[in-house]
Amino acid sequence: MPNLFHAWREFKRGKMNKSDVQNFALNLEDNLFDLHTDLQSGNYRHSPYTDFFVRDPKLRHIFKATVRDRVLHQAVVSALEPIFDNGFIANSYSSRLGKGTHRAISCLRKKAWRLSKNNTRTVWILHGDIRRYFDSVDHEILLRLIERKVGDTNVLNLLTEIIGSYSTAPGKGIPLGNVTSQLFSNIYLDEFDQFITRHLGIQDYIRYADDFVVISRSQIFLESMITLTRNFLSEKLKLVLHPDKIVLRRWHSGVDFLGYVLFPHHNILRTKTKWRMFNRINSKNFISYSGMLRHCRSARLRADLLRTVDL
């Protein structure tokens, strides 16, 4: 029960203006005790999802669980995250406390500067992406990876219920909307991280969600990495390296990563991100967009946005 009440407090932040959250809160104690009873008895069953589309910037199909299920998801993450997070590599930056996109970009820059001997040698960066990653996660493989650190049968049965509550094909897929999916995503791709860093011994590697980069002074070495990564993802994780999003470039030519194009001495905003910003800018979101612009060369762009918003 303490974990469920803690999960509720974490879950409700920023959501109390939602009608379904308000309805759950009206009978909060009864709802949480009923959930606890179902969990103890083994009778818990995940409810169906509601689905909708968002464009951010590409069209995404989001599946939303009930408030009851989402509170449970939060409780599961609170219990499991400490078990798994300590085993993740330092350079995995997605959905982890103290990480994030800007730290990933900073890490890439530090590694590239070190390898380039302060920009006196050519550095190459391989950027890859996994095709339809969330839709492709294999349930059986995911559960097998979880079982390495979780031995409790009741917990595994619960996780089987949560994972099996959604599929894009038989035994495939995790929903974008679940907080559990963020943790499951990192557990699944930790296999890939460990292959790169431990098996291959490559430390100049960074991953954010299904985006990853490998940095080297050798173009030939990185070309060989494409085959190695493609084979591992296919054979061990049943994933596909996106054939249209494999990019190998010199650092000084600019590397597109996590919304920015990175150069040795500066970053610029990705063109698509810039035009999306102009299409969405208003007085309410100007501050958040300004925060994004602080991480790149943007004086002229900031001035153009100010004129657009007319603050």
C-alpha positions as CSV (number, residue, x, y, z in Angstrom):
1,M,0.0,0.0,0.0
2,P,2.7,2.6,0.7
3,N,4.1,2.1,-2.8
4,L,0.7,2.5,-4.3
5,F,0.0,5.8,-2.4
6,H,3.5,7.0,-3.4
7,A,2.8,6.0,-7.0
8,W,-0.4,8.1,-6.9
9,R,1.4,11.1,-5.7
10,E,4.0,10.8,-8.4
11,F,1.4,10.1,-11.1
12,K,-1.0,12.9,-10.3
13,R,1.6,15.7,-10.7
14,G,0.4,18.0,-13.5
15,K,-2.7,15.8,-14.2
16,M,-5.3,17.0,-11.7
17,N,-7.0,19.1,-14.3
18,K,-7.9,15.8,-16.2
19,S,-11.4,14.5,-15.6
20,D,-10.4,10.8,-15.4
21,V,-7.8,11.7,-12.8
22,Q,-10.3,13.8,-10.8
23,N,-12.8,10.9,-10.9
24,F,-10.2,8.5,-9.6
25,A,-9.3,10.9,-6.8
26,L,-12.9,11.2,-5.6
27,N,-12.7,7.7,-4.2
28,L,-8.9,7.5,-3.9
29,E,-8.6,5.2,-0.9
30,D,-11.2,2.7,-2.1
31,N,-9.7,2.7,-5.6
32,L,-6.2,2.0,-4.3
33,F,-7.3,-0.6,-1.7
34,D,-9.3,-2.4,-4.5
35,L,-6.2,-2.4,-6.7
36,H,-4.1,-3.7,-3.8
37,T,-6.6,-6.5,-3.1
38,D,-6.5,-7.6,-6.8
39,L,-2.7,-7.6,-6.8
40,Q,-2.5,-9.7,-3.6
41,S,-5.1,-12.2,-4.8
42,G,-3.5,-12.4,-8.3
43,N,-6.8,-11.3,-9.9
44,Y,-5.5,-8.0,-11.4
45,R,-6.2,-7.7,-15.1
46,H,-5.1,-4.8,-17.2
47,S,-7.9,-2.8,-18.8
48,P,-8.2,-1.9,-22.5
49,Y,-6.5,1.2,-23.8
50,T,-7.9,4.2,-25.5
51,D,-5.9,5.5,-28.4
52,F,-5.3,8.8,-30.3
53,F,-2.8,10.4,-32.6
54,V,-0.4,13.2,-31.9
55,R,2.0,14.9,-34.3
56,D,5.4,15.6,-32.7
57,P,6.6,16.2,-35.5
58,K,5.6,13.0,-37.2
59,L,2.3,11.3,-36.6
60,R,2.4,9.0,-33.6
61,H,-0.3,6.6,-32.4
62,I,-0.6,6.9,-28.6
63,F,-2.3,4.3,-26.4
64,K,-3.6,5.5,-23.1
65,A,-4.2,3.2,-20.2
66,T,-6.9,3.9,-17.4
67,V,-5.8,5.9,-14.4
68,R,-5.9,2.7,-12.3
69,D,-3.5,1.0,-14.6
70,R,-1.3,4.0,-14.9
71,V,-1.0,4.3,-11.1
72,L,0.1,0.6,-11.1
73,H,2.6,1.3,-13.9
74,Q,4.1,4.0,-11.7
75,A,4.3,1.7,-8.7
76,V,6.0,-1.0,-10.9
77,V,8.6,1.5,-12.2
78,S,9.3,2.8,-8.6
79,A,10.0,-0.8,-7.5
80,L,12.0,-2.0,-10.6
81,E,14.0,1.0,-11.7
82,P,16.5,0.9,-8.8
83,I,17.1,-2.8,-9.6
84,F,18.0,-2.2,-13.2
85,D,19.3,1.3,-13.5
86,N,22.6,0.7,-11.7
87,G,23.4,-1.9,-14.3
88,F,22.8,0.4,-17.3
89,I,25.9,1.9,-18.9
90,A,26.7,5.6,-18.1
91,N,26.1,6.7,-21.7
92,S,22.5,5.6,-21.9
93,Y,20.6,8.9,-21.6
94,S,16.9,8.3,-22.2
95,S,14.3,8.4,-19.4
96,R,16.9,8.3,-16.6
97,L,17.3,10.6,-13.6
98,G,20.1,13.1,-14.2
99,K,20.4,12.3,-17.9
100,G,18.4,13.7,-20.9
101,T,19.0,15.0,-24.4
102,H,21.3,17.9,-23.5
103,R,23.6,15.7,-21.4
104,A,23.8,13.2,-24.2
105,I,24.8,16.0,-26.6
106,S,27.4,17.3,-24.1
107,C,28.8,13.8,-23.8
108,L,29.1,13.4,-27.6
109,R,31.0,16.7,-27.8
110,K,33.4,15.8,-25.0
111,K,34.2,12.4,-26.6
112,A,34.7,14.0,-30.0
113,W,37.0,16.7,-28.7
114,R,39.1,14.1,-26.9
115,L,39.4,11.8,-30.0
116,S,40.1,14.7,-32.3
117,K,43.0,15.9,-30.0
118,N,41.3,19.3,-29.7
119,N,40.1,19.3,-33.2
120,T,43.5,18.6,-34.8
121,R,42.5,15.2,-36.2
122,T,39.5,14.1,-38.2
123,V,36.8,12.4,-36.2
124,W,34.0,10.3,-37.8
125,I,30.6,9.8,-36.2
126,L,28.2,6.9,-37.0
127,H,24.6,7.7,-36.3
128,G,22.0,4.9,-36.3
129,D,18.3,4.4,-35.6
130,I,16.1,1.4,-35.0
131,R,13.1,1.1,-37.3
132,R,9.7,1.1,-35.5
133,Y,11.5,0.3,-32.2
134,F,8.5,0.4,-29.7
135,D,6.4,-1.6,-32.1
136,S,9.1,-4.3,-32.5
137,V,10.0,-5.1,-28.9
138,D,9.6,-8.9,-28.5
139,H,7.6,-9.8,-25.4
140,E,9.3,-13.1,-24.8
141,I,12.8,-11.6,-25.1
142,L,11.8,-8.7,-22.8
143,L,10.5,-11.0,-20.1
144,R,13.6,-13.2,-20.3
145,L,15.8,-10.1,-19.8
146,I,13.7,-9.0,-16.8
147,E,13.9,-12.6,-15.3
148,R,17.7,-12.2,-15.0
149,K,17.2,-9.8,-12.1
150,V,13.6,-10.5,-10.9
151,G,12.9,-14.0,-9.6
152,D,9.6,-13.4,-7.8
153,T,6.9,-15.4,-9.6
154,N,4.0,-13.1,-8.6
155,V,5.9,-10.1,-9.9
156,L,6.8,-11.9,-13.2
157,N,3.1,-12.8,-13.6
158,L,2.1,-9.2,-13.1
159,L,4.7,-8.0,-15.6
160,T,3.5,-10.6,-18.1
161,E,0.0,-9.2,-17.7
162,I,1.2,-5.6,-18.2
163,I,3.5,-6.4,-21.2
164,G,0.8,-8.6,-22.8
165,S,-1.9,-5.9,-22.5
166,Y,-0.7,-4.3,-25.7
167,S,0.6,-5.6,-29.0
168,T,1.2,-4.5,-32.6
169,A,1.5,-8.1,-33.7
170,P,1.3,-11.4,-31.7
171,G,3.9,-11.1,-29.0
172,K,5.3,-7.7,-30.2
173,G,5.3,-4.1,-29.1
174,I,5.1,-1.8,-26.1
175,P,2.9,1.3,-26.1
176,L,4.4,4.8,-26.3
177,G,2.1,6.2,-23.6
178,N,3.1,3.9,-20.7
179,V,5.7,5.0,-18.1
180,T,6.6,1.3,-17.9
181,S,7.6,1.4,-21.6
182,Q,10.4,3.8,-20.9
183,L,11.9,1.4,-18.4
184,F,11.2,-1.7,-20.6
185,S,12.9,0.1,-23.5
186,N,16.1,0.7,-21.5
187,I,16.1,-2.9,-20.2
188,Y,15.7,-4.2,-23.8
189,L,18.3,-2.1,-25.4
190,D,20.8,-2.5,-22.5
191,E,21.6,-5.8,-24.3
192,F,22.8,-3.7,-27.3
193,D,24.6,-1.3,-25.0
194,Q,26.5,-4.1,-23.3
195,F,27.4,-5.7,-26.7
196,I,28.9,-2.4,-27.9
197,T,30.7,-1.4,-24.8
198,R,31.7,-4.8,-23.2
199,H,31.8,-7.3,-26.0
200,L,33.3,-5.0,-28.6
201,G,35.1,-2.8,-26.0
202,I,33.9,0.5,-27.5
203,Q,33.5,3.3,-25.0
204,D,32.9,6.1,-27.4
205,Y,29.2,5.2,-27.8
206,I,26.1,7.1,-26.7
207,R,22.4,6.0,-26.9
208,Y,19.2,8.0,-26.4
209,A,16.1,5.8,-26.8
210,D,16.5,4.1,-30.2
211,D,19.1,6.7,-31.5
212,F,22.8,5.9,-31.0
213,V,26.1,7.2,-32.1
214,V,29.6,5.6,-32.2
215,I,32.6,8.0,-32.5
216,S,36.0,7.0,-34.0
217,R,39.0,8.4,-35.9
218,S,38.6,5.5,-38.4
219,Q,36.0,5.6,-41.1
220,I,36.7,2.0,-42.0
221,F,36.1,0.8,-38.5
222,L,32.7,2.6,-38.3
223,E,31.7,1.1,-41.7
224,S,32.4,-2.3,-40.3
225,M,30.3,-1.4,-37.2
226,I,27.2,-1.1,-39.4
227,T,27.2,-4.8,-40.2
228,L,28.0,-5.8,-36.6
229,T,25.2,-3.7,-35.2
230,R,22.7,-4.8,-37.8
231,N,23.4,-8.5,-37.2
232,F,23.3,-8.2,-33.4
233,L,20.0,-6.3,-33.4
234,S,18.4,-8.8,-35.8
235,E,19.7,-12.0,-34.3
236,K,19.5,-11.2,-30.5
237,L,16.7,-8.7,-30.2
238,K,14.6,-9.2,-33.4
239,L,15.1,-5.5,-34.3
240,V,15.9,-3.8,-37.6
241,L,18.5,-1.1,-38.1
242,H,16.7,1.6,-40.1
243,P,18.4,1.4,-43.5
244,D,17.5,5.1,-44.4
245,K,18.8,6.5,-41.1
246,I,22.4,5.2,-41.0
247,V,24.6,8.2,-41.4
248,L,28.4,8.3,-41.3
249,R,29.9,11.8,-41.3
250,R,32.9,13.8,-40.3
251,W,32.3,15.8,-37.1
252,H,33.3,19.1,-38.7
253,S,30.7,18.5,-41.4
254,G,27.9,18.6,-38.8
255,V,26.1,15.6,-37.1
256,D,22.3,15.6,-36.7
257,F,21.6,14.3,-33.3
258,L,18.6,14.8,-30.9
259,G,17.2,17.9,-32.6
260,Y,20.5,19.7,-33.2
261,V,23.2,19.7,-35.8
262,L,26.5,19.4,-33.9
263,F,29.8,21.0,-35.1
264,P,33.1,21.2,-33.2
265,H,32.6,24.8,-32.0
266,H,28.8,25.2,-32.0
267,N,25.4,23.6,-32.4
268,I,22.6,24.8,-34.6
269,L,18.9,23.8,-34.5
270,R,17.8,21.2,-36.9
271,T,15.9,22.8,-39.8
272,K,12.8,20.7,-39.3
273,T,12.8,21.6,-35.6
274,K,13.2,25.3,-36.5
275,W,10.2,25.4,-38.8
276,R,8.1,23.4,-36.3
277,M,8.9,26.0,-33.7
278,F,7.8,28.9,-36.0
279,N,4.5,27.0,-36.7
280,R,3.8,26.5,-33.0
281,I,5.3,29.5,-31.2
282,N,3.0,31.6,-29.0
283,S,3.4,33.7,-25.8
284,K,2.7,30.6,-23.6
285,N,5.4,28.3,-25.0
286,F,8.0,31.0,-25.8
287,I,10.0,30.4,-22.6
288,S,10.3,26.7,-23.1
289,Y,11.4,27.2,-26.7
290,S,13.9,29.8,-25.5
291,G,15.4,27.2,-23.2
292,M,15.9,24.9,-26.2
293,L,17.7,27.8,-28.0
294,R,20.1,28.3,-25.2
295,H,21.9,25.1,-26.3
296,C,22.7,26.3,-29.8
297,R,23.8,29.3,-31.9
298,S,20.5,31.1,-32.1
299,A,20.7,34.9,-31.7
300,R,19.1,35.7,-35.1
301,L,16.5,32.9,-34.6
302,R,15.6,34.2,-31.2
303,A,15.0,37.7,-32.5
304,D,12.8,36.3,-35.4
305,L,10.8,34.4,-32.8
306,L,10.3,37.5,-30.7
307,R,9.0,39.4,-33.7
308,T,6.6,36.5,-34.4
309,V,5.2,36.3,-30.9
310,D,5.2,40.1,-30.5
311,L,5.9,40.0,-26.7
